[in-house]
């Protein structure tokens, strides 16, 4: 088959429900090198601080609904993003996503290569 479909409900969230949810869809879509995840964060929720140095994966975050802040401790920068805004991150850039807003935030996270 030349295509695959998936829904976030096809897999279990790796983030506790009280913080929102995070669903990895790489396996469900059977991608070879592209990782795709859905991240939802409740107000005051945060993602895991990490980098992708070991995988060599660059990542792109698209904010479906926001706002969110991406803290970049290596450069002491914080990038604020609103709905329909995007950021691309080098693999060695440490990052952590925060929802400091009043409503649930939703992002699509894409990374390659894996």
C-alpha positions in Angstrom: 0.0 0.0 0.0 1.3 3.5 -0.9 0.0 5.2 2.2 -0.8 4.8 5.9 -3.2 6.6 8.2 -3.3 6.9 12.0 -5.0 8.8 14.8 -3.5 9.8 18.1 -5.9 7.4 19.8 -4.2 4.5 18.0 -1.5 4.6 20.6 -1.2 5.2 24.4 0.0 8.6 25.6 3.5 8.7 27.1 2.5 11.8 29.2 0.2 11.6 32.2 -3.3 12.8 31.4 -3.2 15.6 34.0 -0.4 17.2 32.1 -2.1 16.7 28.7 -0.8 13.9 26.5 1.9 12.9 24.0 1.3 10.4 21.3 4.1 8.9 19.1 2.8 8.0 15.6 6.0 6.7 13.9 5.1 3.0 14.3 1.5 3.5 13.4 2.4 5.3 10.2 5.3 2.9 9.5 7.7 5.7 8.7 11.4 4.8 8.0 13.1 8.1 9.0 10.4 10.6 9.9 9.1 10.8 13.5 5.8 12.5 14.2 4.1 13.1 17.5 1.1 15.0 18.9 1.8 16.9 22.1 -1.0 18.5 24.2 -0.1 20.4 27.4 -2.5 21.7 30.0 -1.9 25.2 31.4 1.3 25.1 33.5 2.3 21.9 31.7 5.7 21.2 30.3 7.5 18.8 28.0 10.7 16.9 28.8 13.9 18.8 28.6 16.1 17.1 26.0 18.2 17.3 23.0 18.6 14.9 20.1 22.4 14.7 19.9 22.4 10.9 20.1 19.9 10.5 17.2 21.1 13.3 15.0 17.5 14.3 14.6 16.4 17.8 13.9 12.9 18.7 15.0 10.1 21.0 13.8 7.3 22.0 16.1 4.1 23.4 14.7 1.7 25.0 17.1 -1.9 24.0 16.3 -3.2 26.0 19.3 -1.1 27.9 21.8 0.6 29.9 23.0 3.7 28.0 24.1 7.3 28.9 25.1 10.3 26.9 24.1 13.2 27.3 26.5 16.7 26.8 25.0 19.0 26.6 28.0 22.2 26.3 25.9 21.7 29.8 24.5 19.6 31.2 27.4 16.9 32.0 24.9 13.1 31.5 25.2 11.1 31.5 22.0 7.4 32.3 22.3 5.1 30.8 19.7 1.4 31.3 19.0 -1.1 29.3 16.9 0.2 28.5 13.4 3.8 29.4 14.2 6.7 27.0 13.7 10.2 26.4 15.1 13.0 24.2 13.7 15.7 22.9 16.2 19.1 21.5 15.6 19.7 18.1 17.1 22.2 19.4 19.7 20.0 22.2 20.9 18.6 21.5 24.4 14.9 22.3 24.5 11.9 22.3 26.8 8.3 23.2 25.9 6.1 25.1 28.3 2.4 26.0 28.3 2.2 29.2 30.4 -1.2 30.1 28.9 -4.7 29.7 30.2 -5.8 27.0 27.7 -4.6 23.6 26.6 -1.9 23.9 24.0 -1.6 21.4 21.0 1.5 20.9 18.9 2.6 18.6 16.0 6.2 17.6 16.5 8.2 16.2 13.5 11.7 14.9 13.4 14.2 13.3 11.0 16.4 11.4 10.5 15.8 8.7 13.1 
